[in-house]
């Protein structure tokens, strides 16, 4: 294309998303055999940390009530993980529309346990025909440097963490996959239409979960910024740096990530390589024009830079004019989708409605999310 967007990407000197030590992928088969495993290994080793072993939890379910004007069933599902004599229980809230189903579902990674919540417009989602399986992330493992309690306490090394040991983002993503395990046992859930959604640090987590777990049909990555959908190289001057995020939240990541606090260009990958692992499934990225810390342009350019991987599968990536987006734009025709709304850092109803509109359009056109 050699237009404006190509020039913006060239200025950031990004790693070629199709390239691995064994060569450049020209087919989907080559991507899956060589390049995808290469990026997966690097993102685990250098940014997020290794995924813990899978433990099959004991699950109990309690029906709270028929709620929301009688339109939905609300249940509490408790996951109890046990390892080496220690146990941790995570409560998860499940809201399913009443009816025959099966329904598409959002696995919602949320900041609070309440139903509804300001980030969980429950009735609107029911009316749209979606179930929601929501967890408060701090019920999984605390958002701090303590790795000896919560889910992390079942796996983490005592004392100093290994250079590639899991950070908290990886533990939260791990829980999203265990929630997927459970939803696949429920006849109310359409197994081909289960996605994951999160905002901010949980937007980073949603992208990571879908990159690692190919069962997610789609990922809604909202306001995710650094180590989420925003590129590290060439970030906007007002955007969060690796130094800033690692100074405040070093425990979100593998200790290795701290090596790049002042040298993002030394990272062997960038966030478009993480996003590309979601191909050929749906990636929906949402940003807000006043959310400067999350680097709106960097998130958009990740969508552009990751798109060649969707094209290997014969799909369109991000369908966009050769220009940066304007406020109110919703680019939802390809396998990679992006919207830019007015306002600040938030998971708003505008974001939810944009995701629902895009997913509904896909379903109406005869293609599953």
C-alpha atoms as one frame of an Amber mdcrd trajectory, in Angstrom:
protein
   0.000   0.000   0.000   2.915   2.359   0.827   0.575   5.020   2.177   0.197
   6.868   5.434  -0.328   3.818   7.646   2.604   1.962   6.118   4.789   4.993
   6.813   3.646   5.139  10.438   4.441   1.451  10.894   7.819   1.765   9.180
   8.769   4.565  11.562   8.292   2.190  14.494  10.687  -0.467  13.131   8.478
  -3.351  14.201   9.446  -7.018  14.015   7.937  -8.681  10.944   4.880 -10.476
  12.298   5.251 -13.237   9.692   8.934 -13.930  10.373  10.551 -16.538  12.616
  14.087 -17.980  12.683  12.948 -20.700  10.286  11.812 -18.217   7.662   8.854
 -16.059   6.690   5.391 -17.608   6.619   3.546 -17.368   3.322   0.708 -19.742
   4.224  -1.472 -20.357   7.260   0.135 -23.778   7.663   3.630 -22.248   7.829
   2.404 -19.672  10.340   0.954 -22.362  12.597   3.952 -24.667  12.311   6.784
 -22.179  12.765   5.904 -18.551  13.426   3.010 -18.825  15.847   4.983 -21.061
  18.279   7.912 -18.629  18.012   5.867 -15.613  19.138   4.071 -17.637  21.784
   7.346 -18.708  23.345   8.707 -15.175  23.322   5.648 -13.552  24.863   5.637
 -16.107  27.684   9.373 -15.882  28.317   9.932 -12.159  27.901   6.661 -10.451
  28.907   3.983 -12.387  30.777   5.591 -15.508  32.222   4.959 -19.226  31.855
   1.434 -20.590  32.170   1.014 -22.778  35.272   0.031 -26.426  34.932  -3.671
 -26.999  34.419  -5.496 -28.052  37.566  -9.031 -29.363  37.176 -11.026 -27.574
  39.874 -13.949 -28.862  41.880 -16.987 -26.868  40.749 -20.208 -26.201  42.653
 -23.190 -24.237  41.374 -25.860 -22.316  43.248 -28.888 -20.756  41.552 -29.409
 -17.367  43.160 -32.710 -16.475  41.515 -34.577 -15.772  38.323 -33.716 -12.132
  37.895 -33.730  -9.089  35.658 -37.493  -8.873  35.105 -37.652 -12.651  34.865
 -35.490 -12.674  31.737 -32.418 -14.475  33.081 -31.107 -17.104  35.469 -28.388
 -15.881  37.838 -26.037 -18.460  39.333 -22.896 -18.407  41.443 -20.328 -20.963
  40.282 -17.452 -21.688  42.662 -14.144 -23.085  41.412 -11.955 -24.727  44.063
  -8.357 -25.405  43.050  -6.213 -27.741  45.160  -2.490 -28.451  44.944   0.052
 -29.785  47.438  -2.316 -29.503  50.373  -3.353 -25.921  49.595  -6.685 -24.780
  48.171  -8.213 -21.615  46.754 -11.843 -20.964  45.783 -12.910 -18.440  43.138
 -16.591 -17.368  42.935 -17.863 -16.597  39.435 -21.235 -15.080  38.498 -23.175
 -16.551  35.575 -26.171 -14.790  34.025 -27.957 -16.715  31.268 -30.973 -15.534
  29.266 -34.071 -17.633  29.857 -35.009 -19.658  26.818 -33.877 -22.547  24.694
 -30.376 -21.386  23.798 -27.603 -22.130  23.230 -26.406 -18.564  23.694 -23.187
 -16.766  22.856 -21.286 -15.863  26.029 -18.883 -13.233  27.220 -16.327 -14.308
  29.797 -16.009 -10.990  31.617 -12.855 -10.188  33.564 -14.061  -7.472  35.915
 -12.816  -5.255  38.711 -15.727  -5.891  41.079 -17.938  -8.875  41.970 -21.309
  -7.091  41.846 -24.042  -7.979  39.350 -24.913  -5.683  37.672 -21.863  -3.442
  37.725 -20.890  -0.235  35.978 -18.775  -2.344  33.615 -21.466  -5.053  33.319
 -24.736  -3.733  31.811 -26.488  -6.979  32.590 -29.973  -6.343  31.255 -28.753
  -4.886  27.964 -26.632  -7.975  27.376 -29.529 -10.285  28.208 -31.743  -8.378
  25.778 -29.047  -8.763  23.118 -29.167 -12.536  23.625 -25.815 -12.934  25.380
 -24.932 -14.766  28.537 -22.165 -13.426  30.747 -19.782 -15.385  32.974 -18.062
 -12.790  35.116 -15.268 -12.940  37.664 -13.725 -10.314  39.917 -10.031 -10.519
  39.132  -8.918 -10.013  42.731 -10.888 -13.113  43.723  -8.467 -15.024  41.477
  -5.280 -13.572  42.919  -4.612 -10.205  44.504  -3.467  -7.262  42.408  -0.213
  -6.843  44.298   3.209  -8.407  44.681   2.018 -11.233  46.943   2.497 -14.518
  45.083   1.926 -16.736  48.112  -1.861 -16.340  48.372  -4.817 -16.785  46.060
  -4.415 -18.839  42.905  -0.805 -17.693  42.583  -0.064 -19.245  45.967  -0.681
 -22.716  44.527   2.043 -22.344  41.901   4.546 -19.593  42.628   8.117 -20.096
  43.749   8.861 -19.013  47.302  11.223 -16.076  47.428  12.513 -14.419  44.278
  10.602 -15.332  41.134  12.332 -17.015  38.208  13.034 -14.706  35.231  10.225
 -16.279  33.177   7.825 -17.021  36.027   4.176 -16.055  35.609   3.062 -12.557
  36.499  -0.419 -11.723  37.688  -1.740 -11.119  34.152  -0.969 -14.742  33.353
  -2.849 -15.966  36.428  -5.904 -13.915  35.515  -5.751 -15.262  31.951  -5.398
 -18.787  33.367  -8.693 -18.300  35.204 -10.408 -17.197  31.995  -9.416 -20.515
  30.420 -10.731 -22.488  33.386 -14.007 -20.591  33.005 -14.005 -21.635  29.352
 -13.496 -25.263  30.437 -16.648 -25.022  32.517 -18.801 -23.198  29.956 -18.075
 -25.946  27.455 -19.891 -28.338  29.802 -23.032 -26.177  29.886 -25.635 -26.764
  27.202 -26.849 -23.169  27.538 -23.569 -21.915  26.040 -22.827 -22.053  22.310
 -19.293 -23.527  22.251 -18.441 -21.723  19.015 -19.479 -18.281  20.273 -17.695
 -17.832  23.595 -15.400 -14.832  23.853 -13.478 -12.913  26.487 -13.690  -9.231
  27.385 -11.774  -6.957  29.733 -10.777  -3.341  30.232  -7.446  -1.713  31.062
  -5.222  -4.279  32.871  -8.001  -6.776  32.222  -8.025  -5.770  28.558  -4.386
  -6.841  28.512  -5.527 -10.062  30.171  -8.332 -10.652  27.663  -5.899 -10.319
  24.758  -3.419 -12.652  26.444  -6.109 -15.231  27.239  -7.308 -15.356  23.632
  -3.751 -15.423  22.285  -2.933 -18.478  24.403  -6.276 -20.315  24.257  -7.605
 -20.918  20.761 -11.037 -21.926  22.031 -12.019 -18.283  22.474 -14.006 -17.269
  19.409 -13.373 -13.581  19.963 -11.608 -11.152  22.270 -12.833  -7.656  23.165
  -9.747  -5.743  24.276 -10.783  -2.404  25.756  -8.515   0.484  26.746  -5.651
  -1.954  27.210  -2.643   0.253  26.490   0.920  -0.823  27.259   1.461  -4.614
  27.214  -2.051  -4.853  25.797  -3.023  -3.679  22.331  -0.634  -0.693  22.238
   2.735  -0.996  20.541   5.788  -0.499  22.762   7.988   0.867  19.985   7.370
   4.470  18.999   4.737   5.107  21.664   3.122   8.526  21.874   4.935  10.882
  24.260   1.837  11.062  26.502   1.424   7.285  26.651   2.542   4.882  29.349
   6.047   3.501  28.910   7.394   0.093  29.853   9.373   1.871  32.579   6.225
   3.458  34.009   4.197   0.252  34.033   7.026  -1.888  35.412   7.815   0.642
  38.124   4.231   0.620  39.404   3.121  -2.914  38.513   6.205  -5.154  38.140
   4.240  -8.130  39.459   1.915  -8.146  36.456   4.742  -9.526  34.334   7.573
 -12.006  34.209  10.703 -10.484  35.791  12.313 -10.660  32.341  10.072  -7.816
  31.140  11.851  -5.373  33.413  14.948  -5.708  31.200  13.169  -3.591  28.611
  12.161  -0.678  30.846  14.431   1.686  28.942  14.868  -0.323  25.759  11.534
  -1.269  24.143  13.343  -1.617  20.820  15.325  -4.511  22.331  12.186  -6.574
  22.862  12.265  -9.469  20.390   8.549  -8.925  19.737   5.941  -6.203  20.040
   2.235  -6.257  20.829   1.128  -6.872  17.244   2.807 -10.279  17.583   0.652
 -11.017  20.634  -2.514  -9.834  18.886  -1.670 -11.933  15.824  -1.906 -15.131
  17.859  -5.677 -14.572  17.948  -5.917 -15.081  14.161  -8.027 -16.262  12.427
 -10.544 -15.578  15.226 -12.036 -12.154  15.947 -10.061  -9.418  17.659 -12.084
  -6.353  18.665 -10.091  -3.435  20.078 -11.763  -0.429  21.693 -10.139   2.911
  22.523 -11.159   6.371  23.769  -9.834   9.603  22.313  -8.981  11.155  25.703
  -7.308   7.992  27.002  -3.835   9.250  26.133  -2.074   6.980  28.656  -3.326
   3.946  26.695  -1.960   5.288  23.364  -4.923   5.276  20.991  -2.734   5.426
  17.876  -0.545   2.607  19.182  -3.578   0.385  19.687  -4.878   1.124  16.205
  -1.496   0.462  14.592  -1.275  -2.901  16.358  -4.479  -3.827  14.539  -2.947
  -2.768  11.227   0.364  -4.529  11.863  -1.245  -7.809  12.950  -3.611  -7.985
   9.967  -1.300  -9.874   7.556  -1.786 -13.006   9.665  -5.548 -12.974   9.055
  -4.806 -12.578   5.370  -2.826 -15.840   5.423  -6.128 -17.525   6.298  -7.903
 -15.899   3.371  -9.647 -13.395   5.636  -9.490  -9.654   5.840  -7.664  -8.139
   8.785  -8.506  -4.570   9.736 -10.583  -2.954   7.001  -9.664   0.717   7.196
  -9.006   3.768   5.060  -5.372   4.791   4.827  -5.700   7.135   7.795  -5.857
   7.183  11.566  -9.415   6.802  12.882 -11.688   9.651  13.914 -13.920   9.802
  16.970 -17.016   7.707  16.364 -15.389   5.383  13.830 -16.240   1.688  14.112
 -14.171  -0.475  11.779 -15.904  -3.831  12.009 -15.826  -5.532   8.630 -12.722
  -7.689   9.024 -11.276 -10.251  11.374  -9.639  -7.375  13.248 -12.012  -4.656
  14.422 -11.412  -1.263  16.021 -13.568   1.503  17.421 -12.702   4.940  18.768
 -15.206   6.695  21.007 -15.302  10.046  22.721 -14.376  10.265  26.381 -11.899
   8.800  28.802 -10.592   5.516  30.230 -13.683   3.396  30.947 -15.602   0.332
  29.773 -18.710   2.224  28.747 -22.044   1.259  27.285 -20.783   2.824  24.067
 -17.985   0.247  24.026 -20.361  -2.617  24.789 -22.803  -1.477  22.095 -19.991
  -1.254  19.560 -18.841  -4.797  20.342 -22.418  -6.084  20.216 -23.087  -4.351
  16.904 -19.953  -5.801  15.333 -20.602  -9.317  16.647 -24.259  -9.134  15.616
 -23.281  -8.068  12.112 -20.911 -11.020  11.855 -23.622 -13.441  13.010 -26.211
 -11.969  10.637 -23.821 -12.485   7.743 -23.701 -16.195   8.525 -20.262 -16.285
  10.126 -19.712 -17.180  13.762 -17.716 -14.803  15.904
